[in-house]
Amino acid sequence: MKKLFPGFLILSFCTALFADGYKFSIEPFFGVRSGTLYEYAYSVLPNNSDYKLSQLEWHYNPAYLMGGTITSDFGALEFSTTVLGMNHIRNGVLYDWDYENYDGKPTKFSEHTAEITGSVEASGNLAFRFEFDEAFSVAPFASINYSQMRWDSYGGYTQYAPGKGYWNKDLPKDYIDPLAKCISYQNTMWYPAAGVQVKTNFLNFVSLQAGFSAAPYIFSNSVDQHWMRNLEIIDTMRRGYGFFGELKIDVSFLRYHTISIFANGQTIQNVKGKTEYRNIGDTGKGIPSGRGGAANTNYSFGFSYKLTID
């Protein structure tokens, strides 16, 4: 999957150079994003249903994002490639809940400082635009999307209920060395999606775009390392679904230059699959243990500048 997107970039650039009747644009952008990456552990019950044993919430609020889009237009046909990443920050928080009494009530809780240590997203998008008049168009599209996020967490505290008891916020807090690494997590997702974009123009130089898409199936792999327990958890997950939306306002000037502001959001849910446990540093197959799960919800705001060549 990682090798596809450089190929998309090269294809978009080369076809733009050598084709007739095309428009080619480069659009760097900058913004902020807030959101939560969810990590789950499930026990498989005798009736094959899932019982949630653990839920980890990796919050970032916010992180800076930076990237760019290259687009080639051949009449009604539009091809674009987008790549972006978020900065390495340590202003997030990790919440870790355990549910050990099989009744949905938490028994253990911990909170840690969370740091994004790596982030990259890429997508390839193919659209066909129907022009109803000079002021209104509709473009159905299909895309392939890839994302990877890496996290570390440090310090914080734990609150563990004794025996078969339940967690509450008044339990004593056992504090952890602020420099001690507690949990690391890496999650990779890729998925196909399809949707539609609507665009309308005002005053000949202002346009409003609204887009919506959905992903019917998610491919995801993750590695979770609990350093204080010397435990590594490997999840191979499939299924799930995602919904994505975007609003964008473009202001064009001097014909080839466009300034934009945008807002977008996404939710990916119900991604599940098999789980294996092993010691950190071990290689090879681990010990099967229930099911793992993942989800991701975030929203972004930002601005961009686009240079168009025709």
N, C-alpha and C positions, 0 to 999 in steps of 0.2 A: 504493500500500500504506500509506503513512504516514497518509493521510486516513481509512482505515478505522477505526482504533482510537479516535480521538475520537468517531466515530459510534457505535461499540460502547458507549463509556462513557455517552453521552447516552441511547441506547436502553435500556441496563440501568437507569439511574436513573429515566427517565420511566415505563417499564413497571412498575417497582416502586411508584411513587407512585400510579398510577391503576388497578392491577389488584387484584382481590380474592383472598384466600387466598395471599398471597405471603410470602416471607421475603427480606429485603434486608440485606446485610452489607457493611461496609467493613473491610478488613484491611491496615493498614500493616505492613511487615516490614523487618528490618535483618539483615545477615549479612556473611559474608566468602566470597570465592571465589578459588580457585587454578586455574590451567589454562594451556593452551598453544594459541595460534592458529598453524596451520601454513600456510606459503606455498610453492608449488612452481613450478618451471619445467621443462617437458619439451621434448625434441626428438622430432619425429615421424619414425620410421624408415621405410625403403622398404616394409616389410610392414605399415605403418600402426599399429605398436605404439609405445608411449611409452617414451622413455628419460629418466630423471630427470637434469637438468643442475644443478639448484640446489634447496636446501631451506633455508628460513628458519623459525626457531622463535621466536615471540614469547611469552615466559613472563611471567606475572604471579603473584606469590606472597608474600602474597595481596593482593587488593583488597577494599575495603569496598563492599557493595552495599546499595541502599535502594530501596524501591518500595512498591507496594500493589496489592491486588486488590479489585474490586467484584463482588459476586455477587448475582444474583436467582434465587430458587427459586420455581417455580410447580408445587407438588406434586412430581411425579417429575422434572420438567424443570428443569435448572439451567443458567444462563448466567453466565459470568464473564469479566472482562477484567483482565489484569495488565500493569502497566508497571513497569520497573525500570531503574536505571542504576548504573554503578560510578564511584567517585571517581577523580579525576585523580591518578595516582601516578607516581613515578619510581623505583620499587624493583624493576622488572622487568629482564629481560636478553634480548637478541637474539643468537641463534646463527645464523650464515650459512655454509652448506656449499656448495661447488661440486664437481661430478663431471665432469671434462673429458676423461677417458681412455676413456669408454664401457665401463667395467668395474665400475661400482658402488663404486669406492673414492674417497674424497675427495682432492681436489688442493689446495683452498684452504679456509681457515677464517677467520672473523672473529667477534669478540665485542664487543657494544656495550651501553651502558646503555639500557634501553627505558622509555618513558613512555606510559601510557594518556592520550590527550588528549581522548577522547570515547567514550561508551558509552551505548547505549540498547537496550532490548528491550521488545517488546510482544506480547501474544497475546490472541486471542479464543477462548473454549472453550465448547462446547455438549455437555451430558451428559444422560443419562436414567438415573435411579437406580432400581434394583430393590431394594425392601425385603423381605428374606426373613423377618426378625423385627425386634424392637426393637434387637437387638444386632449385626446383620450386614446389610450391603448391598453391592451391586456396581453400578458405574456405568460403562458404556462411554461414550466421548466422542470428539469430533473437534475439531480446533483449527486455527487459522491463526496462524503465528508469524513475527515479524520481529526482526532484530538488526542492529546496526551497531557496529563498533569502529574507532577511529582510534588510530594509534601514531606516535610519533617516536622515533628512536634517536640517541644522541650518543656521541662519543669511542670508547674501547675500543682494540682493536688488531687487526691482521691477521697471518696466517701463510700465506704463499703458497709452495708448493713450486716450485723452479726447474725450467724445461723441462717435461718430461713426468713429473716426479716426483710423489710422493704426500705428502699432509699427514701430519704427526705432531706430537705435543704438544711435541717438543723443538726444533722449528724456531724461528728467531729471531722475536721479536715486534716489529712496527713499530707504535708507539703513535700514536694520533690525539689531537689537541687535545680535551680533555674537553668543551669548549663547542661543538665543531663538529657540526652536524647531518649525519648520514650517510644514513639511510634513513627514509622515512615510508611508512605503509601504511594504507589504509582498505579495510575489507571489509564488504559488506552481504549478508545472507542473508535469504531468506524461504522458507517451506515449509509445506505442509499436514502434519498428523500425526493419527494415531488411536491409541487405546489403551483401557485399562480401569483403574479405581480400585476397590480393595477397602477397606471400612471396617468396623471392629468396635469395639464399645463395652465398657468395663469399669466397674464400680462406678457406673454411671449418669452419671458426670461426666468420665471419661477415655476417649478414643478413639484408636485407631491407624489411620492411613491408609497404604496402599501403592499407588503408581501406576506404570504402565509404558506407554510409547507409542513409536511408530516413525514415521519420515517416509520415504516411498518415493522422494522426488525433491526435490532442493535447487535453488533458483534463487539464484545468487550473482554479484555484480560486485565488482571490486576495482581499486584504483589504487595502484601501487607507485612511489615516487619515490626514485631514487638521486641525491642532491644532488651528490656529488663527481664523478659521471659525466654530470650533466645529462641523465639518462635517466628517462623515465616509461613504465611498463609498465601497460597496461590489459587486464584479464582479464574476459571475459564467459563465465561458467561455468554449466553445467547438469548434470543427473544427480546421482549420489551418493545417500547415505542417512544416516539418523540414528536413534539409539536414546536414550531418555530415561527416567530413573527417579527416584522420589521416595519418601521416608518422612517421616511427620509424626505427632507426638503432640500431641493437643489436651487441655487441661484446662479445663473449663467451670465457671464459678462465677457466682452471682447471675443465672442464667438467660440473660442477654443478653451476657455477657462471656466471652471465651475467650482463654487464653494458649497459645501453641504453640511447639514447637521443630521444626525441619525439617532434612533433609539431602537433597540432590538431585545428580544428575550427568548428564552428556550426552556423547555422542561423535557427531560428524558426519564422515564419511569419503568419499573417492573423488569429490570434487566437481571436475570438470574442464571445460575449455572453451577457446575460442580466445584468443590473445594478440596484442596489437599494441604496437609500440614507437614512441615519438616523443620529441622533446626536451621538457623541462619548460617549460610555458608555451605550447606549441603547442596549437592547437585543430584539430578535424577528425579525419579518419581517420588512423590510424598505419600503420606497416609491419607486415604479418602476420609472426609469428615463433613457430612451434611452438604449444605448448599451455600453459595455466596451470592451477594446481590449488590447492585449499584444503582445510583440515580444522580442526576445533575440538574440543577435549576439555577439560572442566572439571568441578569439583565444588564445591558450596556448602554452608555450614552457617549457621543463623541462628534467629531467633525472631520471633514476630509477636503482635499483639494484634488480636482481632476483635470488633467491635460489631455485634450482630444486632438487626434491627427486624422484628417480625411483626405 
